[in-house]
Amino acid sequence: MGKVTGAGEDWLSDELDVAGADCGLWMPGVDYVAAWRDARKAADRLNRAFLVAGFQLDHVRAVASTTDDGGALVRITGHPHAVDRLAVLLESVASDDNGGAA
């Protein structure tokens, strides 16, 4: 997986998911792109954290999206084995932070 951050020539098609998967039409007057840009910043940060933790972005990654009404949204998508590994990592961090209680 090459580029993680920044807007290149293909930024409009680079993991762009404006409006939910179930949404048929965009609502007039809603700035979906601004919300997507906010979500993209958060998704980029999470993807960098995935890389630092040893994940491959073609196995698990954060994707910028929007809600049907134009709110920013970040989706995590991945292969089941990578998502299971992420869950184990998060559970261990939560367990460490809570003195052994999840």
C-alpha positions in Angstrom: 0.0 0.0 0.0 1.7 3.2 -1.1 0.3 6.6 -0.1 -1.3 6.9 3.4 -1.7 10.6 3.7 -2.1 13.7 1.6 -4.1 14.5 -1.4 -2.7 13.4 -4.8 -4.1 13.7 -8.2 -6.6 10.9 -7.4 -7.8 12.2 -4.1 -11.4 12.1 -5.2 -11.3 8.4 -5.8 -8.7 7.5 -3.1 -10.9 5.5 -0.6 -13.6 8.2 -1.0 -16.9 7.0 0.5 -19.2 10.0 0.7 -22.6 9.0 2.0 -23.3 5.7 3.6 -23.4 2.5 1.6 -27.2 2.4 1.9 -27.7 6.0 0.8 -29.2 6.5 -2.6 -28.8 10.3 -3.1 -26.9 13.1 -1.6 -28.9 15.8 0.2 -28.8 19.2 -1.6 -26.8 21.9 0.2 -24.8 19.4 2.4 -21.0 19.8 2.2 -20.1 16.1 2.2 -16.5 16.9 1.0 -15.6 19.0 4.0 -16.9 16.3 6.3 -14.9 13.7 4.3 -11.8 15.8 4.6 -12.1 15.8 8.4 -12.7 12.1 8.4 -9.7 11.7 6.1 -7.4 13.4 8.7 -8.5 11.0 11.4 -8.3 8.0 9.2 -4.8 8.9 8.1 -3.7 9.2 11.7 -5.3 5.8 12.6 -3.6 4.2 9.5 -0.2 5.5 10.6 -0.9 4.0 14.0 -1.8 0.7 12.3 1.5 0.7 10.5 3.5 1.5 13.7 1.7 -1.5 15.4 2.8 -3.8 12.5 -0.4 -4.0 10.5 -0.4 -4.0 6.7 -2.9 -1.5 5.3 -4.1 -4.0 2.8 -5.2 -6.2 5.7 -6.8 -3.6 8.0 -7.3 0.2 7.4 -9.3 3.2 8.3 -11.4 4.7 5.5 -12.8 8.2 5.4 -16.5 8.4 4.9 -19.6 10.5 5.7 -23.0 9.9 7.2 -26.1 10.3 5.2 -26.6 13.8 6.6 -23.1 15.0 6.0 -21.3 14.2 9.2 -17.7 13.0 9.2 -17.3 9.2 9.8 -14.3 6.8 9.8 -14.8 3.2 9.0 -12.4 0.4 9.8 -12.3 -2.3 7.2 -10.2 -5.4 7.1 -9.7 -9.1 6.8 -11.1 -11.1 9.8 -7.7 -12.3 10.9 -6.3 -8.7 11.0 -9.4 -7.4 12.8 -9.1 -10.2 15.4 -5.5 -9.2 15.9 -6.5 -5.6 16.4 -9.2 -6.6 18.9 -6.6 -8.6 20.9 -4.3 -5.5 20.9 -7.1 -3.2 22.0 -8.2 -5.6 24.7 -4.6 -5.9 26.1 -4.3 -2.1 26.1 -7.6 -1.7 27.9 -6.6 -4.4 30.4 -3.3 -2.7 31.1 -5.0 0.7 31.6 -7.6 -0.7 34.0 -5.3 -2.7 36.3 -6.2 -6.0 34.7 -10.0 -5.4 34.3 -11.3 -5.0 30.7 
